[in-house]
Amino acid sequence: MNFLSKIPGPFLVFLGAICLSFGGLIVKSFEGATLWQILFWRQFFFIFIVSIFLIATYKKEIFNALYKSGIPGLFGGLVLGIGFSSYVFAMYNTTVANTNFIIQTQVIFLALFGYLFLKEKITKMTLASIIFAISGILLILGNSLSPGQMSGNIVAFIMPISFAVLILIVRKYPNVDMIPLQLIAGFIAMFIGYIASTKITISAHDLFLSFLAGFFQIGFGFILITIGARNTPSAMVGIIMLTEAVFGPLWAWLFVNENPHFSVLLGGSIIILAVFLQFYSLLVKEKKI
């Protein structure tokens, strides 16, 4: 797997974001599986690909790599596992566009958590981006008239919060390897799916979609982003990750005829604007422009 480290980091992050963008389309394409069955089998195949990667990378040192992640890795895996579970629940109970736009608020949560836990100052530009993001979120939530869609929107916020917590852990403990952490997250989410399901048997069609979701969509997606982010400025990673917010609703519109309400598109555009403001602030702070 060393050849991946030779590929430019931004390109790996871009490929990872493209992989993740198919999540909504895949979840919406299941025929009979419940959301908990989807979660179980998606994480089963995710664990499979991550295990292959770890064995190829660490060989006999795989358990040592898990041990070295320590308490930060265990906590990060727990948080990410809950995030994985919330993603499937949100995609199952609201639109792809709603979920993808809400996920982009991860940058705002990262700024807030950085202020609270890492004592990082919030600039005027960051404060403006938070206000814009809240406005966009209110527009999206205001369109959610049914209880089911509203619950999906609310749960969708767990994913950006979990991602922000994960990034804070990495910044606090820069020597923690993210790949073993993902294996822990996969087992936690699979366990949640198992205990919440009445049965785990699904059709061959849905099993194949679970394979695509676990092996390629989040498996390759998170591995590529993790490796690519090592050599890519954090501000650039966030901007590239907007690819997911753009392509996710596009795939759903093209292949499952999911047409977002105008207020969702408007709210999503405001959130993306808020994210760009935040990254502009970060770029100025790091004197990159």
C-alpha positions in Angstrom: 0.0 0.0 0.0 3.1 2.3 0.0 2.3 3.4 -3.5 -0.7 5.4 -2.2 1.7 7.7 -0.3 3.4 8.6 -3.6 0.1 10.0 -5.0 -0.5 13.7 -4.3 -2.5 14.2 -1.1 -5.2 16.5 -2.5 -5.9 14.0 -5.3 -6.4 11.2 -2.7 -8.7 13.4 -0.6 -10.7 14.2 -3.8 -11.0 10.5 -4.7 -12.1 9.8 -1.1 -14.8 12.5 -1.2 -16.1 11.1 -4.5 -16.3 7.7 -2.9 -18.3 9.0 0.1 -20.6 11.0 -2.2 -22.3 7.7 -3.3 -23.5 7.0 0.2 -26.9 8.5 -0.2 -27.6 6.9 -3.6 -26.6 3.4 -2.2 -28.8 3.8 0.9 -31.8 5.0 -1.1 -31.3 2.0 -3.5 -31.9 -0.8 -0.9 -35.1 -2.7 -1.5 -36.1 -4.5 1.7 -33.3 -4.1 4.3 -34.0 -2.1 7.4 -31.6 0.8 8.3 -30.1 -1.4 11.1 -29.5 -4.3 8.7 -27.9 -1.9 6.3 -25.7 -0.6 9.1 -24.6 -4.1 10.2 -23.7 -5.3 6.7 -22.1 -2.0 5.6 -19.8 -2.0 8.6 -19.1 -5.8 8.1 -17.6 -5.1 4.7 -16.0 -1.9 6.0 -14.2 -3.9 8.6 -13.1 -6.4 6.0 -11.4 -3.8 3.7 -9.8 -1.9 6.7 -8.5 -5.2 8.0 -6.9 -6.1 4.6 -5.3 -2.6 4.6 -4.0 -3.0 8.1 -2.6 -6.5 7.5 -0.9 -5.3 4.2 0.5 -2.2 6.0 1.5 -3.6 9.5 1.7 -7.4 8.8 2.5 -9.0 12.2 2.5 -5.7 13.9 -1.2 -5.1 13.4 -2.2 -5.7 17.1 0.7 -3.5 18.2 -0.7 -0.7 16.0 -4.1 -1.1 17.6 -2.5 -1.0 21.1 -0.5 2.1 20.3 -3.6 4.0 19.5 -4.4 3.8 23.2 -7.3 5.7 24.9 -7.5 8.4 22.2 -7.9 5.8 19.5 -10.6 3.9 21.5 -12.5 7.1 22.2 -12.1 8.3 18.6 -13.3 4.9 17.4 -16.4 5.1 19.6 -17.2 8.6 18.4 -16.7 7.7 14.7 -18.7 4.5 15.2 -21.7 6.5 16.5 -21.1 8.9 13.5 -21.3 6.0 11.1 -24.6 4.9 12.7 -26.1 8.4 12.5 -25.2 8.7 8.9 -27.2 5.6 7.9 -30.1 6.7 10.1 -30.1 10.2 8.5 -29.9 8.9 4.9 -32.8 6.5 5.7 -35.0 9.2 7.2 -34.3 12.3 5.3 -33.1 13.4 1.9 -29.6 13.0 0.5 -29.3 16.7 0.0 -30.3 17.5 3.6 -27.8 15.1 5.0 -24.9 16.1 2.8 -25.4 19.8 3.5 -25.7 19.3 7.2 -22.5 17.3 7.2 -20.6 20.3 5.9 -21.2 22.1 9.2 -18.3 20.0 10.5 -16.0 23.0 9.9 -18.2 25.1 12.2 -18.2 22.5 14.9 -14.5 22.2 14.6 -14.0 25.9 15.1 -16.3 25.9 18.2 -14.7 22.8 19.7 -11.2 24.2 19.0 -12.2 27.3 21.0 -13.7 25.3 23.8 -11.1 22.6 24.2 -7.9 23.8 22.5 -8.3 27.5 23.4 -8.2 28.6 19.8 -9.6 32.1 19.2 -12.7 32.6 17.1 -12.2 35.3 14.6 -14.8 37.7 13.3 -14.8 35.8 10.0 -15.4 32.5 11.9 -18.3 34.1 13.8 -19.8 35.3 10.6 -19.5 31.8 9.1 -21.3 30.4 12.2 -24.2 32.8 11.8 -24.5 32.0 8.1 -24.4 28.3 8.8 -27.1 28.6 11.4 -29.3 30.5 8.9 -28.8 27.8 6.3 -29.6 25.0 8.9 -32.8 26.8 9.9 -33.9 26.9 6.2 -33.3 23.2 5.8 -35.0 22.3 9.1 -37.9 24.6 8.2 -38.6 22.5 5.2 -38.9 19.3 7.3 -42.6 19.2 7.9 -42.8 15.4 8.6 -41.6 14.0 11.9 -39.6 11.4 10.1 -37.6 13.9 8.0 -37.1 16.2 11.0 -35.6 13.3 13.1 -33.3 12.4 10.1 -32.1 16.0 10.0 -31.4 16.2 13.7 -29.6 12.9 13.8 -27.5 14.0 10.7 -25.8 16.6 13.0 -24.1 13.7 14.9 -21.9 13.0 11.9 -20.2 16.4 11.6 -20.0 16.6 15.4 -18.3 13.2 15.5 -15.9 14.2 12.7 -15.0 17.4 14.4 -14.3 15.5 17.7 -12.2 13.1 15.7 -10.1 15.8 14.1 -9.6 17.4 17.6 -8.3 14.0 18.9 -5.9 13.8 15.9 -4.7 17.4 16.6 -4.3 16.7 20.3 -2.5 13.4 19.7 -0.8 13.8 16.3 0.9 10.4 16.6 -2.3 8.4 16.7 -2.8 6.3 13.5 -6.3 6.9 12.1 -6.6 3.5 10.3 -6.7 1.3 13.4 -9.1 3.8 14.9 -11.4 3.2 11.9 -11.4 -0.5 12.6 -12.7 0.1 16.1 -15.4 2.4 14.7 -16.4 -0.3 12.3 -16.9 -2.9 15.1 -18.9 -0.4 17.2 -21.2 0.5 14.4 -21.7 -3.1 13.4 -22.5 -4.0 17.0 -25.1 -1.2 17.1 -26.7 -2.5 13.9 -26.7 -6.1 15.2 -28.4 -5.4 18.5 -31.0 -3.1 16.9 -31.9 -5.6 14.2 -34.5 -8.3 14.7 -32.6 -10.4 12.1 -29.6 -9.8 9.9 -30.7 -11.9 6.9 -31.2 -9.7 3.7 -31.6 -10.3 0.0 -28.7 -10.9 -2.4 -29.5 -7.5 -4.0 -29.2 -5.6 -0.7 -26.2 -7.7 0.4 -24.4 -6.5 -2.8 -25.3 -2.9 -2.1 -24.0 -3.3 1.5 -20.7 -4.6 -0.1 -20.5 -1.5 -2.3 -21.2 0.7 0.7 -18.8 -0.8 3.1 -16.0 -1.9 0.8 -15.8 0.9 -1.7 -17.9 3.9 -0.5 -16.7 4.3 3.1 -13.9 1.8 3.0 -11.9 3.3 0.2 -13.3 6.7 1.0 -12.0 7.0 4.6 -8.7 5.2 3.8 -7.9 7.6 0.9 -8.9 10.7 2.9 -6.9 9.6 5.9 -3.7 9.0 3.8 -4.2 12.1 1.7 -4.9 14.4 4.6 -1.4 13.6 6.0 0.2 15.8 3.3 -2.6 18.2 2.6 -3.3 21.4 4.6 -6.4 21.1 6.7 -8.1 24.1 5.0 -7.6 22.5 1.6 -9.0 19.1 2.9 -12.2 20.9 4.0 -12.6 22.6 0.6 -12.0 19.4 -1.3 -14.5 17.6 1.0 -17.2 19.9 -0.4 -17.1 17.6 -3.4 -19.3 15.2 -1.3 -21.9 17.9 -0.7 -22.1 18.7 -4.5 -22.0 15.2 -5.9 -24.1 13.4 -3.3 -27.4 15.2 -4.1 -26.5 15.0 -7.8 -26.3 11.2 -7.8 -29.6 11.0 -5.9 -31.3 13.3 -8.4 -29.9 11.4 -11.5 -30.6 7.9 -10.4 -33.4 7.8 -7.8 -35.3 11.0 -8.8 -34.9 12.7 -5.5 -35.6 16.4 -6.0 -34.6 18.7 -3.1 -36.9 21.5 -2.2 -35.8 25.0 -3.2 -35.4 26.0 0.5 -33.0 23.0 1.0 -30.9 24.1 -2.0 -30.9 27.7 -0.7 -30.0 26.6 2.9 -27.3 24.3 1.6 -25.8 27.1 -0.5 -25.7 29.3 2.6 -24.0 26.5 4.5 -21.4 26.1 1.8 -20.8 29.8 1.8 -20.3 29.7 5.5 -17.8 26.9 5.1 -15.9 28.8 2.5 -15.8 31.9 4.8 -14.4 29.7 7.5 -11.7 28.3 5.2 -10.9 31.7 3.9 -10.3 32.8 7.5 -8.1 29.8 8.1 -6.1 30.5 5.0 -5.5 34.1 6.0 -4.5 33.0 9.5 -2.0 30.5 8.0 -0.8 33.2 5.6 -1.5 30.9 2.6 -3.0 33.8 0.5 
